């Protein structure tokens, strides 16, 4: 009788493990959430202190080097 109980317990544990695995798999293959569309005029995102710095320094760089006004890479190099 003990062997049958042990076998039944192993079978039940195997069934629950299979079900748990299927639940995890279902969560992993769930469709991705859709991104919310931004309203017109809504900010793009959080502005960092570096962006505030770049905005302040842009005028100074343009007066020192007029070529930086046209070339974004050159402006970026000068900002650091």
N, CA, C and O atoms as a Tinker XYZ file with bonds, in Angstrom:
   320  protein
     1  N      0.820000   -1.188000    0.000000    73     2
     2  CA     0.000000    0.000000    0.000000    64     1     3
     3  C      0.865000    1.253000    0.000000    63     2     4     5
     4  O      0.495000    2.253000   -0.615000    81     3
     5  N      1.966000    1.221000    0.651000    73     3     6
     6  CA     2.861000    2.377000    0.745000    64     5     7
     7  C      3.444000    2.728000   -0.617000    63     6     8     9
     8  O      3.615000    3.906000   -0.929000    81     7
     9  N      3.749000    1.729000   -1.427000    73     7    10
    10  CA     4.323000    1.967000   -2.747000    64     9    11
    11  C      3.309000    2.662000   -3.657000    63    10    12    13
    12  O      3.671000    3.527000   -4.454000    81    11
    13  N      2.034000    2.275000   -3.533000    73    11    14
    14  CA     1.005000    2.894000   -4.362000    64    13    15
    15  C      0.796000    4.352000   -3.959000    63    14    16    17
    16  O      0.587000    5.212000   -4.815000    81    15
    17  N      0.851000    4.635000   -2.636000    73    15    18
    18  CA     0.703000    6.014000   -2.171000    64    17    19
    19  C      1.864000    6.883000   -2.657000    63    18    20    21
    20  O      1.670000    8.030000   -3.060000    81    19
    21  N      3.062000    6.324000   -2.613000    73    19    22
    22  CA     4.233000    7.069000   -3.068000    64    21    23
    23  C      4.143000    7.338000   -4.563000    63    22    24    25
    24  O      4.481000    8.425000   -5.032000    81    23
    25  N      3.679000    6.330000   -5.309000    73    23    26
    26  CA     3.540000    6.501000   -6.755000    64    25    27
    27  C      2.490000    7.560000   -7.075000    63    26    28    29
    28  O      2.696000    8.383000   -7.968000    81    27
    29  N      1.385000    7.550000   -6.369000    73    27    30
    30  CA     0.327000    8.524000   -6.576000    64    29    31
    31  C      0.826000    9.935000   -6.240000    63    30    32    33
    32  O      0.500000   10.897000   -6.935000    81    31
    33  N      1.610000   10.046000   -5.181000    73    31    34
    34  CA     2.149000   11.343000   -4.793000    64    33    35
    35  C      3.106000   11.871000   -5.854000    63    34    36    37
    36  O      3.096000   13.060000   -6.170000    81    35
    37  N      3.943000   10.969000   -6.412000    73    35    38
    38  CA     4.877000   11.383000   -7.465000    64    37    39
    39  C      4.124000   11.824000   -8.716000    63    38    40    41
    40  O      4.494000   12.811000   -9.352000    81    39
    41  N      3.073000   11.096000   -9.066000    73    39    42
    42  CA     2.287000   11.456000  -10.238000    64    41    43
    43  C      1.593000   12.805000  -10.047000    63    42    44    45
    44  O      1.531000   13.619000  -10.968000    81    43
    45  N      1.076000   13.026000   -8.848000    73    43    46
    46  CA     0.419000   14.304000   -8.560000    64    45    47
    47  C      1.430000   15.456000   -8.609000    63    46    48    49
    48  O      1.127000   16.526000   -9.137000    81    47
    49  N      2.625000   15.236000   -8.061000    73    47    50
    50  CA     3.668000   16.266000   -8.099000    64    49    51
    51  C      4.069000   16.563000   -9.542000    63    50    52    53
    52  O      4.310000   17.716000   -9.899000    81    51
    53  N      4.139000   15.525000  -10.366000    73    51    54
    54  CA     4.504000   15.712000  -11.775000    64    53    55
    55  C      3.427000   16.517000  -12.498000    63    54    56    57
    56  O      3.747000   17.391000  -13.304000    81    55
    57  N      2.141000   16.228000  -12.216000    73    55    58
    58  CA     1.050000   16.967000  -12.839000    64    57    59
    59  C      1.080000   18.439000  -12.455000    63    58    60    61
    60  O      0.896000   19.309000  -13.307000    81    59
    61  N      1.310000   18.721000  -11.179000    73    59    62
    62  CA     1.334000   20.122000  -10.747000    64    61    63
    63  C      2.545000   20.846000  -11.328000    63    62    64    65
    64  O      2.459000   22.032000  -11.646000    81    63
    65  N      3.671000   20.151000  -11.470000    73    63    66
    66  CA     4.855000   20.771000  -12.064000    64    65    67
    67  C      4.607000   21.104000  -13.533000    63    66    68    69
    68  O      5.037000   22.151000  -14.018000    81    67
    69  N      3.914000   20.213000  -14.236000    73    67    70
    70  CA     3.604000   20.457000  -15.647000    64    69    71
    71  C      2.671000   21.654000  -15.761000    63    70    72    73
    72  O      2.866000   22.512000  -16.622000    81    71
    73  N      1.653000   21.722000  -14.896000    73    71    74
    74  CA     0.726000   22.843000  -14.931000    64    73    75
    75  C      1.422000   24.157000  -14.606000    63    74    76    77
    76  O      1.147000   25.180000  -15.233000    81    75
    77  N      2.315000   24.131000  -13.633000    73    75    78
    78  CA     3.058000   25.345000  -13.273000    64    77    79
    79  C      3.939000   25.786000  -14.439000    63    78    80    81
    80  O      4.044000   26.979000  -14.720000    81    79
    81  N      4.564000   24.840000  -15.108000    73    79    82
    82  CA     5.400000   25.163000  -16.266000    64    81    83
    83  C      4.588000   25.760000  -17.394000    63    82    84    85
    84  O      5.038000   26.685000  -18.070000    81    83
    85  N      3.371000   25.223000  -17.601000    73    83    86
    86  CA     2.507000   25.765000  -18.657000    64    85    87
    87  C      2.071000   27.191000  -18.329000    63    86    88    89
    88  O      1.983000   28.032000  -19.224000    81    87
    89  N      1.794000   27.472000  -17.046000    73    87    90
    90  CA     1.414000   28.825000  -16.654000    64    89    91
    91  C      2.559000   29.803000  -16.892000    63    90    92    93
    92  O      2.339000   30.906000  -17.391000    81    91
    93  N      3.772000   29.407000  -16.540000    73    91    94
    94  CA     4.937000   30.279000  -16.760000    64    93    95
    95  C      5.138000   30.520000  -18.250000    63    94    96    97
    96  O      5.418000   31.643000  -18.671000    81    95
    97  N      4.996000   29.475000  -19.039000    73    95    98
    98  CA     5.179000   29.587000  -20.483000    64    97    99
    99  C      4.123000   30.519000  -21.086000    63    98   100   101
   100  O      4.416000   31.301000  -21.990000    81    99
   101  N      2.898000   30.424000  -20.577000    73    99   102
   102  CA     1.827000   31.282000  -21.082000    64   101   103
   103  C      2.128000   32.746000  -20.767000    63   102   104   105
   104  O      1.846000   33.623000  -21.584000    81   103
   105  N      2.693000   33.016000  -19.598000    73   103   106
   106  CA     3.041000   34.391000  -19.243000    64   105   107
   107  C      4.156000   34.919000  -20.138000    63   106   108   109
   108  O      4.143000   36.090000  -20.517000    81   107
   109  N      5.114000   34.072000  -20.475000    73   107   110
   110  CA     6.244000   34.496000  -21.305000    64   109   111
   111  C      5.829000   34.750000  -22.750000    63   110   112   113
   112  O      6.418000   35.595000  -23.425000    81   111
   113  N      4.827000   34.032000  -23.225000    73   111   114
   114  CA     4.426000   34.188000  -24.617000    64   113   115
   115  C      3.228000   35.118000  -24.771000    63   114   116   117
   116  O      2.652000   35.207000  -25.855000    81   115
   117  N      2.849000   35.808000  -23.703000    73   115   118
   118  CA     1.717000   36.731000  -23.779000    64   117   119
   119  C      2.067000   37.886000  -24.715000    63   118   120   121
   120  O      3.231000   38.278000  -24.802000    81   119
   121  N      1.080000   38.431000  -25.412000    73   119   122
   122  CA     1.369000   39.548000  -26.325000    64   121   123
   123  C      1.880000   40.764000  -25.561000    63   122   124   125
   124  O      1.489000   41.013000  -24.421000    81   123
   125  N      2.748000   41.501000  -26.204000    73   123   126
   126  CA     3.342000   42.686000  -25.580000    64   125   127
   127  C      2.287000   43.770000  -25.408000    63   126   128   129
   128  O      1.329000   43.854000  -26.177000    81   127
   129  N      2.481000   44.593000  -24.392000    73   127   130
   130  CA     1.564000   45.699000  -24.156000    64   129   131
   131  C      1.775000   46.755000  -25.235000    63   130   132   133
   132  O      2.899000   46.999000  -25.673000    81   131
   133  N      0.680000   47.375000  -25.653000    73   131   134
   134  CA     0.784000   48.418000  -26.661000    64   133   135
   135  C      1.150000   49.732000  -25.986000    63   134   136   137
   136  O      0.663000   50.045000  -24.900000    81   135
   137  N      2.015000   50.494000  -26.647000    73   135   138
   138  CA     2.423000   51.785000  -26.118000    64   137   139
   139  C      1.297000   52.794000  -26.278000    63   138   140   141
   140  O      0.576000   52.802000  -27.276000    81   139
   141  N      1.170000   53.627000  -25.288000    73   139   142
   142  CA     0.158000   54.676000  -25.330000    64   141   143
   143  C      0.645000   55.777000  -26.247000    63   142   144   145
   144  O      1.801000   56.192000  -26.162000    81   143
   145  N     -0.222000   56.253000  -27.122000    73   143   146
   146  CA     0.152000   57.350000  -28.015000    64   145   147
   147  C      0.091000   58.648000  -27.236000    63   146   148   149
   148  O     -0.833000   58.878000  -26.456000    81   147
   149  N      1.086000   59.496000  -27.455000    73   147   150
   150  CA     1.160000   60.776000  -26.757000    64   149   151
   151  C      0.214000   61.776000  -27.397000    63   150   152   153
   152  O      0.009000   61.795000  -28.611000    81   151
   153  N     -0.340000   62.589000  -26.551000    73   151   154
   154  CA    -1.203000   63.662000  -27.037000    64   153   155
   155  C     -0.347000   64.733000  -27.711000    63   154   156   157
   156  O      0.849000   64.836000  -27.438000    81   155
   157  N     -0.946000   65.515000  -28.578000    73   155   158
   158  CA    -0.211000   66.574000  -29.255000    64   157   159
   159  C      0.187000   67.636000  -28.236000    63   158   160   161
   160  O     -0.650000   68.096000  -27.459000    81   159
   161  N      1.442000   68.022000  -28.238000    73   159   162
   162  CA     1.950000   69.029000  -27.309000    64   161   163
   163  C      2.440000   68.440000  -25.998000    63   162   164   165
   164  O      2.931000   69.178000  -25.143000    81   163
   165  N      2.321000   67.135000  -25.816000    73   163   166
   166  CA     2.799000   66.495000  -24.593000    64   165   167
   167  C      4.322000   66.383000  -24.647000    63   166   168   169
   168  O      4.877000   66.104000  -25.710000    81   167
   169  N      5.004000   66.594000  -23.523000    73   167   170
   170  CA     6.469000   66.527000  -23.544000    64   169   171
   171  C      6.966000   65.134000  -23.959000    63   170   172   173
   172  O      6.303000   64.123000  -23.726000    81   171
   173  N      8.139000   65.116000  -24.574000    73   171   174
   174  CA     8.705000   63.855000  -25.039000    64   173   175
   175  C      9.151000   62.974000  -23.884000    63   174   176   177
   176  O      8.990000   61.755000  -23.933000    81   175
   177  N      9.702000   63.575000  -22.862000    73   175   178
   178  CA    10.170000   62.796000  -21.726000    64   177   179
   179  C     10.802000   63.695000  -20.688000    63   178   180   181
   180  O     10.728000   64.920000  -20.777000    81   179
   181  N     11.419000   63.077000  -19.711000    73   179   182
   182  CA    12.050000   63.826000  -18.636000    64   181   183
   183  C     13.327000   64.479000  -19.157000    63   182   184   185
   184  O     14.138000   63.835000  -19.822000    81   183
   185  N     13.494000   65.745000  -18.853000    73   183   186
   186  CA    14.715000   66.446000  -19.267000    64   185   187
   187  C     15.755000   66.304000  -18.170000    63   186   188   189
   188  O     15.484000   66.578000  -17.001000    81   187
   189  N     16.943000   65.875000  -18.559000    73   187   190
   190  CA    18.021000   65.700000  -17.602000    64   189   191
   191  C     18.803000   66.998000  -17.450000    63   190   192   193
   192  O     18.639000   67.940000  -18.225000    81   191
   193  N     19.641000   67.020000  -16.449000    73   191   194
   194  CA    20.451000   68.216000  -16.221000    64   193   195
   195  C     21.400000   68.460000  -17.395000    63   194   196   197
   196  O     21.735000   69.607000  -17.691000    81   195
   197  N     21.835000   67.387000  -18.068000    73   195   198
   198  CA    22.708000   67.550000  -19.232000    64   197   199
   199  C     21.975000   68.293000  -20.357000    63   198   200   201
   200  O     22.578000   69.119000  -21.043000    81   199
   201  N     20.705000   68.014000  -20.549000    73   199   202
   202  CA    19.945000   68.712000  -21.586000    64   201   203
   203  C     19.778000   70.191000  -21.261000    63   202   204   205
   204  O     19.847000   71.032000  -22.157000    81   203
   205  N     19.558000   70.518000  -19.987000    73   203   206
   206  CA    19.490000   71.924000  -19.588000    64   205   207
   207  C     20.837000   72.613000  -19.836000    63   206   208   209
   208  O     20.882000   73.751000  -20.305000    81   207
   209  N     21.929000   71.915000  -19.517000    73   207   210
   210  CA    23.273000   72.449000  -19.745000    64   209   211
   211  C     23.497000   72.714000  -21.238000    63   210   212   213
   212  O     23.998000   73.773000  -21.615000    81   211
   213  N     23.127000   71.757000  -22.074000    73   211   214
   214  CA    23.316000   71.916000  -23.526000    64   213   215
   215  C     22.510000   73.097000  -24.056000    63   214   216   217
   216  O     22.983000   73.844000  -24.912000    81   215
   217  N     21.316000   73.258000  -23.554000    73   215   218
   218  CA    20.483000   74.374000  -23.998000    64   217   219
   219  C     21.116000   75.714000  -23.626000    63   218   220   221
   220  O     21.097000   76.656000  -24.418000    81   219
   221  N     21.679000   75.795000  -22.413000    73   219   222
   222  CA    22.331000   77.034000  -21.979000    64   221   223
   223  C     23.605000   77.315000  -22.766000    63   222   224   225
   224  O     23.887000   78.470000  -23.086000    81   223
   225  N     24.364000   76.295000  -23.077000    73   223   226
   226  CA    25.661000   76.469000  -23.736000    64   225   227
   227  C     25.548000   76.602000  -25.256000    63   226   228   229
   228  O     26.505000   77.027000  -25.903000    81   227
   229  N     24.420000   76.253000  -25.828000    73   227   230
   230  CA    24.268000   76.265000  -27.289000    64   229   231
   231  C     24.573000   77.639000  -27.880000    63   230   232   233
   232  O     25.275000   77.729000  -28.887000    81   231
   233  N     24.064000   78.699000  -27.281000    73   231   234
   234  CA    24.299000   80.044000  -27.816000    64   233   235
   235  C     25.775000   80.412000  -27.757000    63   234   236   237
   236  O     26.303000   81.001000  -28.700000    81   235
   237  N     26.450000   80.071000  -26.658000    73   235   238
   238  CA    27.874000   80.385000  -26.530000    64   237   239
   239  C     28.695000   79.646000  -27.583000    63   238   240   241
   240  O     29.611000   80.219000  -28.173000    81   239
   241  N     28.376000   78.406000  -27.814000    73   239   242
   242  CA    29.128000   77.622000  -28.795000    64   241   243
   243  C     28.886000   78.165000  -30.195000    63   242   244   245
   244  O     29.815000   78.219000  -31.002000    81   243
   245  N     27.664000   78.566000  -30.498000    73   243   246
   246  CA    27.358000   79.092000  -31.833000    64   245   247
   247  C     28.073000   80.406000  -32.096000    63   246   248   249
   248  O     28.454000   80.678000  -33.234000    81   247
   249  N     28.265000   81.238000  -31.057000    73   247   250
   250  CA    28.984000   82.500000  -31.273000    64   249   251
   251  C     30.470000   82.254000  -31.452000    63   250   252   253
   252  O     31.114000   82.953000  -32.234000    81   251
   253  N     31.031000   81.282000  -30.753000    73   251   254
   254  CA    32.463000   80.979000  -30.862000    64   253   255
   255  C     32.761000   80.274000  -32.178000    63   254   256   257
   256  O     33.744000   80.591000  -32.846000    81   255
   257  N     31.925000   79.329000  -32.547000    73   255   258
   258  CA    32.169000   78.535000  -33.748000    64   257   259
   259  C     30.893000   78.464000  -34.586000    63   258   260   261
   260  O     30.034000   77.624000  -34.317000    81   259
   261  N     30.749000   79.328000  -35.597000    73   259   262
   262  CA    29.529000   79.322000  -36.417000    64   261   263
   263  C     29.308000   78.004000  -37.169000    63   262   264   265
   264  O     28.174000   77.678000  -37.519000    81   263
   265  N     30.367000   77.257000  -37.415000    73   263   266
   266  CA    30.222000   75.982000  -38.117000    64   265   267
   267  C     29.461000   74.977000  -37.257000    63   266   268   269
   268  O     28.812000   74.071000  -37.778000    81   267
   269  N     29.545000   75.144000  -35.927000    73   267   270
   270  CA    28.847000   74.215000  -35.034000    64   269   271
   271  C     27.341000   74.368000  -35.149000    63   270   272   273
   272  O     26.590000   73.457000  -34.801000    81   271
   273  N     26.897000   75.524000  -35.637000    73   271   274
   274  CA    25.462000   75.754000  -35.806000    64   273   275
   275  C     24.888000   74.789000  -36.829000    63   274   276   277
   276  O     23.748000   74.342000  -36.699000    81   275
   277  N     25.671000   74.470000  -37.841000    73   275   278
   278  CA    25.197000   73.585000  -38.897000    64   277   279
   279  C     25.494000   72.120000  -38.613000    63   278   280   281
   280  O     24.758000   71.243000  -39.066000    81   279
   281  N     26.552000   71.844000  -37.877000    73   279   282
   282  CA    27.007000   70.476000  -37.663000    64   281   283
   283  C     26.713000   70.041000  -36.221000    63   282   284   285
   284  O     27.351000   70.518000  -35.282000    81   283
   285  N     25.750000   69.137000  -36.053000    73   283   286
   286  CA    25.395000   68.682000  -34.711000    64   285   287
   287  C     26.505000   67.869000  -34.053000    63   286   288   289
   288  O     26.668000   67.916000  -32.834000    81   287
   289  N     27.268000   67.129000  -34.846000    73   287   290
   290  CA    28.366000   66.350000  -34.284000    64   289   291
   291  C     29.436000   67.258000  -33.694000    63   290   292   293
   292  O     29.966000   66.980000  -32.618000    81   291
   293  N     29.753000   68.342000  -34.392000    73   291   294
   294  CA    30.752000   69.272000  -33.898000    64   293   295
   295  C     30.268000   69.948000  -32.614000    63   294   296   297
   296  O     31.039000   70.138000  -31.673000    81   295
   297  N     28.990000   70.306000  -32.588000    73   295   298
   298  CA    28.426000   70.912000  -31.389000    64   297   299
   299  C     28.497000   69.939000  -30.214000    63   298   300   301
   300  O     28.829000   70.334000  -29.096000    81   299
   301  N     28.197000   68.707000  -30.459000    73   299   302
   302  CA    28.247000   67.686000  -29.402000    64   301   303
   303  C     29.654000   67.489000  -28.867000    63   302   304   305
   304  O     29.844000   67.298000  -27.665000    81   303
   305  N     30.640000   67.535000  -29.752000    73   303   306
   306  CA    32.031000   67.383000  -29.316000    64   305   307
   307  C     32.459000   68.559000  -28.435000    63   306   308   309
   308  O     33.179000   68.377000  -27.454000    81   307
   309  N     32.016000   69.748000  -28.789000    73   307   310
   310  CA    32.399000   70.922000  -28.007000    64   309   311
   311  C     31.706000   70.935000  -26.647000    63   310   312   313
   312  O     32.267000   71.429000  -25.668000    81   311
   313  N     30.483000   70.392000  -26.582000    73   311   314
   314  CA    29.780000   70.354000  -25.298000    64   313   315
   315  C     30.404000   69.332000  -24.351000    63   314   316   317
   316  O     30.332000   69.489000  -23.132000    81   315
   317  N     30.997000   68.319000  -24.889000    73   315   318
   318  CA    31.695000   67.367000  -24.044000    64   317   319
   319  C     30.923000   66.147000  -23.896000    63   318   320
   320  O     31.358000   65.221000  -23.211000    81   319
